[in-house]
Amino acid sequence: MPLPLDNQLCFSLYATSIAINRAYKPMLDAMGITYPQYLVLCALGESDGLTIGAIAERLALESSTITPPAKRLEQAGLVERRRGTVDERQVHVRLTPAGRALLDESNCLGETLTKRSGMPPEQLQALNHQVQALRDALDMEEI
């Protein structure tokens, strides 16, 4: 018989992810973007001008899942997409000034998470490092 759900780390991480998305949703709605679009903006905030493939790699997703949010972000005037000059198969994505401003505005998400968690920022950061270490260890098993 499997462990009860509350004793399974995978379920705890899954349920926590859903809870975080619920907490973020009203703020993202007010900004006019979805969570996947927010992640694309964050990836571009780290390194502007990434290709769709590089954004997908950074977010641990397939390229085909990045194109729709990137197109919607472009329609909203938050990013520009350009075909590569050397390789036309590559699409480079850059933040517009409006996209950069919205990314700056999105700082409220992290602040809200910290406030609602009741944990000091250092404790949340330590938890984040532990979860990242677990992810990295599990990803190494695929190789």
N, CA, C and O atoms as a GROMACS GRO file, in nm:
protein
  572
    1MET      N    1   0.085  -0.119   0.000
    1MET     CA    2   0.000   0.000   0.000
    1MET      C    3   0.089   0.125   0.000
    1MET      O    4   0.185   0.132   0.077
    2PRO      N    5   0.057   0.222  -0.086
    2PRO     CA    6   0.139   0.343  -0.090
    2PRO      C    7   0.128   0.423   0.040
    2PRO      O    8   0.032   0.410   0.117
    3LEU      N    9   0.228   0.507   0.060
    3LEU     CA   10   0.227   0.597   0.176
    3LEU      C   11   0.107   0.692   0.165
    3LEU      O   12   0.064   0.725   0.055
    4PRO      N   13   0.053   0.735   0.280
    4PRO     CA   14  -0.050   0.839   0.273
    4PRO      C   15   0.005   0.962   0.199
    4PRO      O   16   0.125   0.990   0.206
    5LEU      N   17  -0.082   1.032   0.130
    5LEU     CA   18  -0.038   1.146   0.048
    5LEU      C   19   0.044   1.247   0.126
    5LEU      O   20   0.145   1.296   0.075
    6ASP      N   21   0.004   1.278   0.248
    6ASP     CA   22   0.078   1.378   0.326
    6ASP      C   23   0.219   1.332   0.363
    6ASP      O   24   0.300   1.414   0.408
    7ASN      N   25   0.249   1.205   0.346
    7ASN     CA   26   0.384   1.154   0.373
    7ASN      C   27   0.467   1.142   0.245
    7ASN      O   28   0.582   1.097   0.250
    8GLN      N   29   0.410   1.183   0.132
    8GLN     CA   30   0.480   1.175   0.004
    8GLN      C   31   0.530   1.315  -0.036
    8GLN      O   32   0.450   1.407  -0.056
    9LEU      N   33   0.659   1.328  -0.047
    9LEU     CA   34   0.718   1.457  -0.082
    9LEU      C   35   0.665   1.507  -0.216
    9LEU      O   36   0.640   1.627  -0.231
   10CYS      N   37   0.647   1.418  -0.312
   10CYS     CA   38   0.599   1.460  -0.444
   10CYS      C   39   0.463   1.528  -0.432
   10CYS      O   40   0.437   1.627  -0.500
   11PHE      N   41   0.376   1.475  -0.347
   11PHE     CA   42   0.244   1.537  -0.330
   11PHE      C   43   0.256   1.671  -0.259
   11PHE      O   44   0.188   1.767  -0.294
   12SER      N   45   0.342   1.679  -0.159
   12SER     CA   46   0.360   1.805  -0.086
   12SER      C   47   0.411   1.915  -0.180
   12SER      O   48   0.364   2.028  -0.175
   13LEU      N   49   0.507   1.881  -0.265
   13LEU     CA   50   0.560   1.980  -0.361
   13LEU      C   51   0.453   2.019  -0.462
   13LEU      O   52   0.440   2.137  -0.497
   14TYR      N   53   0.377   1.922  -0.509
   14TYR     CA   54   0.269   1.947  -0.605
   14TYR      C   55   0.164   2.039  -0.544
   14TYR      O   56   0.125   2.139  -0.605
   15ALA      N   57   0.117   2.006  -0.424
   15ALA     CA   58   0.014   2.086  -0.358
   15ALA      C   59   0.065   2.226  -0.325
   15ALA      O   60  -0.010   2.323  -0.332
   16THR      N   61   0.192   2.236  -0.288
   16THR     CA   62   0.251   2.367  -0.259
   16THR      C   63   0.259   2.452  -0.385
   16THR      O   64   0.231   2.572  -0.382
   17SER      N   65   0.295   2.391  -0.495
   17SER     CA   66   0.300   2.462  -0.623
   17SER      C   67   0.163   2.518  -0.658
   17SER      O   68   0.152   2.632  -0.704
   18ILE      N   69   0.060   2.439  -0.638
   18ILE     CA   70  -0.078   2.485  -0.666
   18ILE      C   71  -0.114   2.600  -0.573
   18ILE      O   72  -0.174   2.699  -0.617
   19ALA      N   73  -0.078   2.590  -0.445
   19ALA     CA   74  -0.108   2.696  -0.349
   19ALA      C   75  -0.036   2.826  -0.387
   19ALA      O   76  -0.093   2.935  -0.376
   20ILE      N   77   0.088   2.815  -0.430
   20ILE     CA   78   0.163   2.934  -0.473
   20ILE      C   79   0.096   2.996  -0.595
   20ILE      O   80   0.079   3.118  -0.601
   21ASN      N   81   0.057   2.914  -0.691
   21ASN     CA   82  -0.010   2.966  -0.810
   21ASN      C   83  -0.141   3.036  -0.773
   21ASN      O   84  -0.175   3.139  -0.832
   22ARG      N   85  -0.215   2.981  -0.677
   22ARG     CA   86  -0.339   3.046  -0.631
   22ARG      C   87  -0.309   3.181  -0.568
   22ARG      O   88  -0.382   3.277  -0.589
   23ALA      N   89  -0.202   3.188  -0.490
   23ALA     CA   90  -0.164   3.315  -0.426
   23ALA      C   91  -0.122   3.418  -0.530
   23ALA      O   92  -0.152   3.537  -0.515
   24TYR      N   93  -0.054   3.374  -0.636
   24TYR     CA   94  -0.006   3.465  -0.739
   24TYR      C   95  -0.116   3.510  -0.835
   24TYR      O   96  -0.110   3.620  -0.890
   25LYS      N   97  -0.216   3.426  -0.855
   25LYS     CA   98  -0.316   3.449  -0.961
   25LYS      C   99  -0.380   3.588  -0.957
   25LYS      O  100  -0.386   3.652  -1.062
   26PRO      N  101  -0.428   3.638  -0.843
   26PRO     CA  102  -0.490   3.771  -0.847
   26PRO      C  103  -0.393   3.880  -0.892
   26PRO      O  104  -0.432   3.974  -0.962
   27MET      N  105  -0.268   3.869  -0.851
   27MET     CA  106  -0.169   3.970  -0.890
   27MET      C  107  -0.135   3.957  -1.038
   27MET      O  108  -0.123   4.057  -1.108
   28LEU      N  109  -0.120   3.834  -1.086
   28LEU     CA  110  -0.092   3.813  -1.228
   28LEU      C  111  -0.209   3.860  -1.313
   28LEU      O  112  -0.190   3.920  -1.418
   29ASP      N  113  -0.332   3.831  -1.267
   29ASP     CA  114  -0.450   3.878  -1.338
   29ASP      C  115  -0.450   4.030  -1.349
   29ASP      O  116  -0.482   4.086  -1.454
   30ALA      N  117  -0.415   4.097  -1.239
   30ALA     CA  118  -0.410   4.244  -1.239
   30ALA      C  119  -0.304   4.296  -1.337
   30ALA      O  120  -0.319   4.404  -1.394
   31MET      N  121  -0.197   4.218  -1.357
   31MET     CA  122  -0.091   4.257  -1.450
   31MET      C  123  -0.125   4.216  -1.593
   31MET      O  124  -0.060   4.260  -1.688
   32GLY      N  125  -0.228   4.132  -1.608
   32GLY     CA  126  -0.270   4.089  -1.741
   32GLY      C  127  -0.187   3.978  -1.801
   32GLY      O  128  -0.181   3.964  -1.923
   33ILE      N  129  -0.122   3.899  -1.715
   33ILE     CA  130  -0.039   3.788  -1.766
   33ILE      C  131  -0.071   3.660  -1.688
   33ILE      O  132  -0.129   3.663  -1.580
   34THR      N  133  -0.032   3.548  -1.748
   34THR     CA  134  -0.048   3.418  -1.684
   34THR      C  135   0.084   3.378  -1.616
   34THR      O  136   0.187   3.442  -1.636
   35TYR      N  137   0.079   3.272  -1.538
   35TYR     CA  138   0.202   3.225  -1.473
   35TYR      C  139   0.307   3.183  -1.575
   35TYR      O  140   0.424   3.220  -1.559
   36PRO      N  141   0.273   3.106  -1.680
   36PRO     CA  142   0.376   3.074  -1.780
   36PRO      C  143   0.435   3.199  -1.846
   36PRO      O  144   0.555   3.202  -1.874
   37GLN      N  145   0.353   3.300  -1.870
   37GLN     CA  146   0.405   3.425  -1.927
   37GLN      C  147   0.499   3.494  -1.828
   37GLN      O  148   0.602   3.549  -1.867
   38TYR      N  149   0.462   3.490  -1.701
   38TYR     CA  150   0.549   3.546  -1.596
   38TYR      C  151   0.685   3.476  -1.596
   38TYR      O  152   0.788   3.542  -1.585
   39LEU      N  153   0.685   3.344  -1.609
   39LEU     CA  154   0.812   3.270  -1.611
   39LEU      C  155   0.898   3.310  -1.732
   39LEU      O  156   1.020   3.323  -1.720
   40VAL      N  157   0.835   3.328  -1.847
   40VAL     CA  158   0.909   3.372  -1.966
   40VAL      C  159   0.971   3.509  -1.940
   40VAL      O  160   1.087   3.531  -1.972
   41LEU      N  161   0.893   3.601  -1.882
   41LEU     CA  162   0.946   3.734  -1.850
   41LEU      C  163   1.063   3.724  -1.754
   41LEU      O  164   1.163   3.794  -1.770
   42CYS      N  165   1.052   3.638  -1.653
   42CYS     CA  166   1.161   3.620  -1.556
   42CYS      C  167   1.287   3.566  -1.623
   42CYS      O  168   1.397   3.613  -1.593
   43ALA      N  169   1.272   3.470  -1.713
   43ALA     CA  170   1.388   3.416  -1.785
   43ALA      C  171   1.454   3.525  -1.867
   43ALA      O  172   1.577   3.534  -1.871
   44LEU      N  173   1.374   3.609  -1.931
   44LEU     CA  174   1.430   3.720  -2.009
   44LEU      C  175   1.490   3.826  -1.919
   44LEU      O  176   1.585   3.894  -1.958
   45GLY      N  177   1.436   3.841  -1.799
   45GLY     CA  178   1.495   3.935  -1.704
   45GLY      C  179   1.634   3.892  -1.661
   45GLY      O  180   1.719   3.977  -1.632
   46GLU      N  181   1.658   3.762  -1.658
   46GLU     CA  182   1.791   3.710  -1.625
   46GLU      C  183   1.888   3.728  -1.741
   46GLU      O  184   2.005   3.759  -1.720
   47SER      N  185   1.837   3.708  -1.863
   47SER     CA  186   1.922   3.716  -1.981
   47SER      C  187   1.834   3.751  -2.101
   47SER      O  188   1.774   3.663  -2.163
   48ASP      N  189   1.827   3.878  -2.133
   48ASP     CA  190   1.740   3.924  -2.241
   48ASP      C  191   1.794   3.877  -2.376
   48ASP      O  192   1.915   3.862  -2.394
   49GLY      N  193   1.704   3.855  -2.470
   49GLY     CA  194   1.744   3.816  -2.605
   49GLY      C  195   1.763   3.667  -2.623
   49GLY      O  196   1.825   3.624  -2.720
   50LEU      N  197   1.711   3.588  -2.531
   50LEU     CA  198   1.723   3.443  -2.543
   50LEU      C  199   1.640   3.391  -2.660
   50LEU      O  200   1.542   3.454  -2.701
   51THR      N  201   1.680   3.276  -2.711
   51THR     CA  202   1.598   3.209  -2.812
   51THR      C  203   1.485   3.136  -2.740
   51THR      O  204   1.490   3.113  -2.619
   52ILE      N  205   1.384   3.100  -2.816
   52ILE     CA  206   1.273   3.020  -2.761
   52ILE      C  207   1.330   2.892  -2.699
   52ILE      O  208   1.288   2.853  -2.590
   53GLY      N  209   1.424   2.829  -2.766
   53GLY     CA  210   1.485   2.706  -2.714
   53GLY      C  211   1.558   2.728  -2.583
   53GLY      O  212   1.550   2.646  -2.492
   54ALA      N  213   1.630   2.840  -2.572
   54ALA     CA  214   1.703   2.871  -2.449
   54ALA      C  215   1.607   2.902  -2.334
   54ALA      O  216   1.633   2.864  -2.220
   55ILE      N  217   1.496   2.971  -2.364
   55ILE     CA  218   1.395   2.996  -2.261
   55ILE      C  219   1.337   2.863  -2.213
   55ILE      O  220   1.322   2.840  -2.093
   56ALA      N  221   1.306   2.776  -2.307
   56ALA     CA  222   1.251   2.645  -2.273
   56ALA      C  223   1.348   2.567  -2.185
   56ALA      O  224   1.308   2.506  -2.086
   57GLU      N  225   1.475   2.569  -2.222
   57GLU     CA  226   1.576   2.499  -2.142
   57GLU      C  227   1.584   2.557  -2.002
   57GLU      O  228   1.592   2.482  -1.904
   58ARG      N  229   1.584   2.689  -1.991
   58ARG     CA  230   1.592   2.754  -1.860
   58ARG      C  231   1.474   2.717  -1.771
   58ARG      O  232   1.488   2.704  -1.650
   59LEU      N  233   1.356   2.701  -1.833
   59LEU     CA  234   1.235   2.669  -1.758
   59LEU      C  235   1.207   2.519  -1.749
   59LEU      O  236   1.104   2.478  -1.696
   60ALA      N  237   1.298   2.438  -1.802
   60ALA     CA  238   1.283   2.292  -1.802
   60ALA      C  239   1.154   2.249  -1.872
   60ALA      O  240   1.081   2.163  -1.823
   61LEU      N  241   1.128   2.313  -1.987
   61LEU     CA  242   1.007   2.284  -2.065
   61LEU      C  243   1.046   2.254  -2.210
   61LEU      O  244   1.162   2.271  -2.249
   62GLU      N  245   0.950   2.211  -2.287
   62GLU     CA  246   0.971   2.189  -2.430
   62GLU      C  247   0.955   2.323  -2.503
   62GLU      O  248   0.876   2.407  -2.461
   63SER      N  249   1.028   2.341  -2.611
   63SER     CA  250   1.019   2.465  -2.689
   63SER      C  251   0.876   2.492  -2.734
   63SER      O  252   0.833   2.608  -2.737
   64SER      N  253   0.804   2.387  -2.769
   64SER     CA  254   0.668   2.406  -2.819
   64SER      C  255   0.576   2.466  -2.713
   64SER      O  256   0.472   2.522  -2.748
   65THR      N  257   0.610   2.455  -2.586
   65THR     CA  258   0.526   2.513  -2.482
   65THR      C  259   0.560   2.659  -2.456
   65THR      O  260   0.484   2.729  -2.388
   66ILE      N  261   0.672   2.706  -2.507
   66ILE     CA  262   0.715   2.845  -2.486
   66ILE      C  263   0.659   2.937  -2.594
   66ILE      O  264   0.632   3.054  -2.567
   67THR      N  265   0.642   2.886  -2.714
   67THR     CA  266   0.596   2.971  -2.825
   67THR      C  267   0.461   3.038  -2.797
   67THR      O  268   0.451   3.158  -2.818
   68PRO      N  269   0.358   2.966  -2.751
   68PRO     CA  270   0.229   3.035  -2.727
   68PRO      C  271   0.237   3.148  -2.625
   68PRO      O  272   0.186   3.257  -2.653
   69PRO      N  273   0.298   3.129  -2.506
   69PRO     CA  274   0.305   3.244  -2.416
   69PRO      C  275   0.390   3.358  -2.471
   69PRO      O  276   0.360   3.475  -2.447
   70ALA      N  277   0.496   3.326  -2.546
   70ALA     CA  278   0.580   3.431  -2.605
   70ALA      C  279   0.500   3.510  -2.708
   70ALA      O  280   0.514   3.632  -2.716
   71LYS      N  281   0.418   3.442  -2.787
   71LYS     CA  282   0.334   3.512  -2.885
   71LYS      C  283   0.234   3.605  -2.815
   71LYS      O  284   0.213   3.718  -2.859
   72ARG      N  285   0.173   3.556  -2.706
   72ARG     CA  286   0.077   3.639  -2.634
   72ARG      C  287   0.147   3.760  -2.569
   72ARG      O  288   0.091   3.869  -2.565
   73LEU      N  289   0.268   3.737  -2.519
   73LEU     CA  290   0.344   3.849  -2.463
   73LEU      C  291   0.377   3.952  -2.570
   73LEU      O  292   0.376   4.072  -2.544
   74GLU      N  293   0.406   3.905  -2.691
   74GLU     CA  294   0.434   3.997  -2.801
   74GLU      C  295   0.308   4.075  -2.838
   74GLU      O  296   0.315   4.196  -2.860
   75GLN      N  297   0.194   4.007  -2.843
   75GLN     CA  298   0.068   4.074  -2.876
   75GLN      C  299   0.035   4.182  -2.771
   75GLN      O  300  -0.026   4.284  -2.803
   76ALA      N  301   0.077   4.158  -2.647
   76ALA     CA  302   0.053   4.254  -2.538
   76ALA      C  303   0.157   4.366  -2.537
   76ALA      O  304   0.147   4.459  -2.456
   77GLY      N  305   0.257   4.359  -2.625
   77GLY     CA  306   0.359   4.462  -2.632
   77GLY      C  307   0.467   4.450  -2.525
   77GLY      O  308   0.538   4.546  -2.496
   78LEU      N  309   0.479   4.331  -2.466
   78LEU     CA  310   0.575   4.311  -2.357
   78LEU      C  311   0.708   4.253  -2.404
   78LEU      O  312   0.810   4.268  -2.336
   79VAL      N  313   0.708   4.186  -2.518
   79VAL     CA  314   0.831   4.133  -2.577
   79VAL      C  315   0.827   4.153  -2.728
   79VAL      O  316   0.722   4.177  -2.786
   80GLU      N  317   0.944   4.142  -2.788
   80GLU     CA  318   0.957   4.140  -2.934
   80GLU      C  319   1.020   4.007  -2.971
   80GLU      O  320   1.115   3.962  -2.907
   81ARG      N  321   0.966   3.944  -3.075
   81ARG     CA  322   1.024   3.820  -3.126
   81ARG      C  323   1.083   3.848  -3.263
   81ARG      O  324   1.020   3.912  -3.347
   82ARG      N  325   1.206   3.800  -3.284
   82ARG     CA  326   1.274   3.820  -3.413
   82ARG      C  327   1.340   3.689  -3.455
   82ARG      O  328   1.400   3.618  -3.374
   83ARG      N  329   1.327   3.659  -3.582
   83ARG     CA  330   1.396   3.543  -3.639
   83ARG      C  331   1.546   3.571  -3.641
   83ARG      O  332   1.588   3.684  -3.664
   84GLY      N  333   1.625   3.467  -3.616
   84GLY     CA  334   1.770   3.482  -3.619
   84GLY      C  335   1.819   3.517  -3.758
   84GLY      O  336   1.762   3.472  -3.858
   85THR      N  337   1.924   3.595  -3.765
   85THR     CA  338   1.980   3.632  -3.895
   85THR      C  339   2.070   3.521  -3.948
   85THR      O  340   2.079   3.501  -4.069
   86VAL      N  341   2.136   3.450  -3.860
   86VAL     CA  342   2.223   3.339  -3.900
   86VAL      C  343   2.141   3.212  -3.923
   86VAL      O  344   2.162   3.141  -4.022
   87ASP      N  345   2.049   3.184  -3.833
   87ASP     CA  346   1.965   3.065  -3.842
   87ASP      C  347   1.820   3.109  -3.824
   87ASP      O  348   1.776   3.140  -3.713
   88GLU      N  349   1.746   3.113  -3.934
   88GLU     CA  350   1.608   3.161  -3.930
   88GLU      C  351   1.515   3.071  -3.849
   88GLU      O  352   1.403   3.111  -3.816
   89ARG      N  353   1.560   2.951  -3.818
   89ARG     CA  354   1.477   2.862  -3.735
   89ARG      C  355   1.473   2.910  -3.591
   89ARG      O  356   1.380   2.878  -3.517
   90GLN      N  357   1.573   2.987  -3.551
   90GLN     CA  358   1.577   3.038  -3.414
   90GLN      C  359   1.499   3.168  -3.403
   90GLN      O  360   1.509   3.256  -3.489
   91VAL      N  361   1.422   3.178  -3.296
   91VAL     CA  362   1.346   3.299  -3.268
   91VAL      C  363   1.401   3.358  -3.139
   91VAL      O  364   1.397   3.294  -3.034
   92HIS      N  365   1.452   3.480  -3.148
   92HIS     CA  366   1.505   3.550  -3.031
   92HIS      C  367   1.395   3.636  -2.971
   92HIS      O  368   1.316   3.697  -3.043
   93VAL      N  369   1.391   3.641  -2.839
   93VAL     CA  370   1.287   3.715  -2.769
   93VAL      C  371   1.354   3.820  -2.680
   93VAL      O  372   1.446   3.789  -2.605
   94ARG      N  373   1.307   3.943  -2.691
   94ARG     CA  374   1.360   4.054  -2.610
   94ARG      C  375   1.247   4.125  -2.539
   94ARG      O  376   1.136   4.139  -2.591
   95LEU      N  377   1.277   4.170  -2.419
   95LEU     CA  378   1.182   4.251  -2.344
   95LEU      C  379   1.168   4.388  -2.408
   95LEU      O  380   1.266   4.446  -2.454
   96THR      N  381   1.047   4.440  -2.412
   96THR     CA  382   1.025   4.579  -2.450
   96THR      C  383   1.034   4.662  -2.321
   96THR      O  384   1.036   4.604  -2.212
   97PRO      N  385   1.038   4.793  -2.330
   97PRO     CA  386   1.035   4.874  -2.208
   97PRO      C  387   0.911   4.841  -2.121
   97PRO      O  388   0.921   4.837  -1.998
   98ALA      N  389   0.796   4.818  -2.185
   98ALA     CA  390   0.676   4.781  -2.109
   98ALA      C  391   0.694   4.646  -2.040
   98ALA      O  392   0.648   4.627  -1.928
   99GLY      N  393   0.760   4.553  -2.107
   99GLY     CA  394   0.786   4.421  -2.047
   99GLY      C  395   0.880   4.432  -1.928
   99GLY      O  396   0.859   4.365  -1.827
  100ARG      N  397   0.982   4.514  -1.941
  100ARG     CA  398   1.076   4.534  -1.830
  100ARG      C  399   1.005   4.599  -1.712
  100ARG      O  400   1.028   4.562  -1.597
  101ALA      N  401   0.918   4.696  -1.739
  101ALA     CA  402   0.843   4.763  -1.633
  101ALA      C  403   0.750   4.664  -1.562
  101ALA      O  404   0.739   4.667  -1.440
  102LEU      N  405   0.685   4.578  -1.639
  102LEU     CA  406   0.597   4.478  -1.578
  102LEU      C  407   0.677   4.379  -1.496
  102LEU      O  408   0.632   4.336  -1.389
  103LEU      N  409   0.793   4.342  -1.544
  103LEU     CA  410   0.880   4.252  -1.468
  103LEU      C  411   0.919   4.316  -1.335
  103LEU      O  412   0.919   4.249  -1.231
  104ASP      N  413   0.951   4.444  -1.338
  104ASP     CA  414   0.982   4.516  -1.213
  104ASP      C  415   0.861   4.517  -1.120
  104ASP      O  416   0.875   4.501  -0.999
  105GLU      N  417   0.744   4.536  -1.176
  105GLU     CA  418   0.620   4.537  -1.098
  105GLU      C  419   0.593   4.401  -1.034
  105GLU      O  420   0.530   4.394  -0.928
  106SER      N  421   0.640   4.294  -1.096
  106SER     CA  422   0.610   4.159  -1.048
  106SER      C  423   0.685   4.123  -0.920
  106SER      O  424   0.667   4.013  -0.867
  107ASN      N  425   0.768   4.212  -0.869
  107ASN     CA  426   0.836   4.186  -0.742
  107ASN      C  427   0.736   4.159  -0.630
  107ASN      O  428   0.769   4.094  -0.530
  108CYS      N  429   0.614   4.208  -0.647
  108CYS     CA  430   0.512   4.187  -0.544
  108CYS      C  431   0.482   4.039  -0.522
  108CYS      O  432   0.436   4.001  -0.415
  109LEU      N  433   0.508   3.954  -0.622
  109LEU     CA  434   0.480   3.812  -0.607
  109LEU      C  435   0.569   3.751  -0.499
  109LEU      O  436   0.520   3.682  -0.410
  110GLY      N  437   0.699   3.776  -0.507
  110GLY     CA  438   0.790   3.723  -0.405
  110GLY      C  439   0.763   3.780  -0.268
  110GLY      O  440   0.772   3.710  -0.168
  111GLU      N  441   0.729   3.909  -0.265
  111GLU     CA  442   0.698   3.972  -0.137
  111GLU      C  443   0.573   3.909  -0.075
  111GLU      O  444   0.568   3.886   0.046
  112THR      N  445   0.473   3.881  -0.158
  112THR     CA  446   0.350   3.818  -0.110
  112THR      C  447   0.378   3.678  -0.059
  112THR      O  448   0.326   3.638   0.045
  113LEU      N  449   0.460   3.602  -0.132
  113LEU     CA  450   0.493   3.466  -0.089
  113LEU      C  451   0.562   3.469   0.047
  113LEU      O  452   0.529   3.390   0.135
  114THR      N  453   0.657   3.559   0.063
  114THR     CA  454   0.728   3.569   0.191
  114THR      C  455   0.630   3.605   0.303
  114THR      O  456   0.632   3.543   0.409
  115LYS      N  457   0.547   3.703   0.279
  115LYS     CA  458   0.452   3.748   0.381
  115LYS      C  459   0.353   3.637   0.419
  115LYS      O  460   0.331   3.610   0.537
  116ARG      N  461   0.295   3.573   0.317
  116ARG     CA  462   0.193   3.471   0.345
  116ARG      C  463   0.250   3.344   0.404
  116ARG      O  464   0.180   3.270   0.474
  117SER      N  465   0.378   3.317   0.377
  117SER     CA  466   0.440   3.195   0.430
  117SER      C  467   0.464   3.205   0.580
  117SER      O  468   0.467   3.103   0.650
  118GLY      N  469   0.482   3.327   0.629
  118GLY     CA  470   0.516   3.344   0.770
  118GLY      C  471   0.659   3.306   0.801
  118GLY      O  472   0.699   3.302   0.918
  119MET      N  473   0.738   3.279   0.698
  119MET     CA  474   0.878   3.240   0.715
  119MET      C  475   0.968   3.359   0.686
  119MET      O  476   0.936   3.441   0.599
  120PRO      N  477   1.079   3.370   0.757
  120PRO     CA  478   1.174   3.475   0.719
  120PRO      C  479   1.234   3.444   0.581
  120PRO      O  480   1.242   3.328   0.542
  121PRO      N  481   1.276   3.547   0.508
  121PRO     CA  482   1.332   3.526   0.374
  121PRO      C  483   1.446   3.424   0.372
  121PRO      O  484   1.459   3.347   0.277
  122GLU      N  485   1.530   3.424   0.476
  122GLU     CA  486   1.643   3.330   0.480
  122GLU      C  487   1.593   3.185   0.484
  122GLU      O  488   1.654   3.097   0.423
  123GLN      N  489   1.485   3.161   0.556
  123GLN     CA  490   1.430   3.025   0.566
  123GLN      C  491   1.371   2.981   0.432
  123GLN      O  492   1.389   2.867   0.390
  124LEU      N  493   1.300   3.073   0.366
  124LEU     CA  494   1.247   3.040   0.232
  124LEU      C  495   1.359   3.014   0.133
  124LEU      O  496   1.348   2.924   0.050
  125GLN      N  497   1.466   3.093   0.142
  125GLN     CA  498   1.580   3.074   0.052
  125GLN      C  499   1.646   2.938   0.077
  125GLN      O  500   1.683   2.869  -0.018
  126ALA      N  501   1.660   2.900   0.203
  126ALA     CA  502   1.719   2.769   0.236
  126ALA      C  503   1.630   2.656   0.183
  126ALA      O  504   1.681   2.558   0.128
  127LEU      N  505   1.499   2.670   0.198
  127LEU     CA  506   1.406   2.570   0.146
  127LEU      C  507   1.419   2.562  -0.006
  127LEU      O  508   1.422   2.452  -0.062
  128ASN      N  509   1.428   2.676  -0.072
  128ASN     CA  510   1.444   2.680  -0.217
  128ASN      C  511   1.571   2.606  -0.259
  128ASN      O  512   1.570   2.530  -0.357
  129HIS      N  513   1.681   2.628  -0.187
  129HIS     CA  514   1.807   2.558  -0.219
  129HIS      C  515   1.792   2.407  -0.201
  129HIS      O  516   1.847   2.330  -0.280
  130GLN      N  517   1.720   2.366  -0.099
  130GLN     CA  518   1.699   2.222  -0.077
  130GLN      C  519   1.617   2.160  -0.191
  130GLN      O  520   1.650   2.053  -0.240
  131VAL      N  521   1.512   2.229  -0.231
  131VAL     CA  522   1.428   2.179  -0.340
  131VAL      C  523   1.508   2.174  -0.470
  131VAL      O  524   1.496   2.079  -0.547
  132GLN      N  525   1.590   2.278  -0.495
  132GLN     CA  526   1.674   2.278  -0.615
  132GLN      C  527   1.774   2.163  -0.613
  132GLN      O  528   1.799   2.100  -0.716
  133ALA      N  529   1.832   2.136  -0.498
  133ALA     CA  530   1.927   2.024  -0.486
  133ALA      C  531   1.858   1.892  -0.515
  133ALA      O  532   1.914   1.805  -0.581
  134LEU      N  533   1.736   1.876  -0.465
  134LEU     CA  534   1.659   1.755  -0.493
  134LEU      C  535   1.630   1.744  -0.642
  134LEU      O  536   1.648   1.637  -0.700
  135ARG      N  537   1.586   1.854  -0.705
  135ARG     CA  538   1.559   1.854  -0.849
  135ARG      C  539   1.684   1.815  -0.927
  135ARG      O  540   1.679   1.731  -1.017
  136ASP      N  541   1.796   1.876  -0.891
  136ASP     CA  542   1.922   1.848  -0.962
  136ASP      C  543   1.963   1.702  -0.947
  136ASP      O  544   2.009   1.640  -1.042
  137ALA      N  545   1.946   1.647  -0.827
  137ALA     CA  546   1.981   1.507  -0.802
  137ALA      C  547   1.891   1.414  -0.885
  137ALA      O  548   1.938   1.315  -0.941
  138LEU      N  549   1.763   1.447  -0.892
  138LEU     CA  550   1.671   1.364  -0.970
  138LEU      C  551   1.700   1.376  -1.119
  138LEU      O  552   1.689   1.278  -1.192
  139ASP      N  553   1.736   1.496  -1.165
  139ASP     CA  554   1.769   1.514  -1.306
  139ASP      C  555   1.896   1.438  -1.343
  139ASP      O  556   1.908   1.390  -1.455
  140MET      N  557   1.991   1.426  -1.250
  140MET     CA  558   2.115   1.353  -1.277
  140MET      C  559   2.089   1.205  -1.302
  140MET      O  560   2.165   1.140  -1.374
  141GLU      N  561   1.984   1.152  -1.244
  141GLU     CA  562   1.951   1.010  -1.262
  141GLU      C  563   1.910   0.980  -1.406
  141GLU      O  564   1.920   0.865  -1.450
  142GLU      N  565   1.865   1.082  -1.480
  142GLU     CA  566   1.823   1.061  -1.620
  142GLU      C  567   1.942   1.041  -1.712
  142GLU      O  568   1.930   0.978  -1.817
  143ILE      N  569   2.056   1.094  -1.672
  143ILE     CA  570   2.173   1.091  -1.760
  143ILE      C  571   2.235   0.953  -1.764
  143ILE      O  572   2.335   0.931  -1.833
   0.00000   0.00000   0.00000
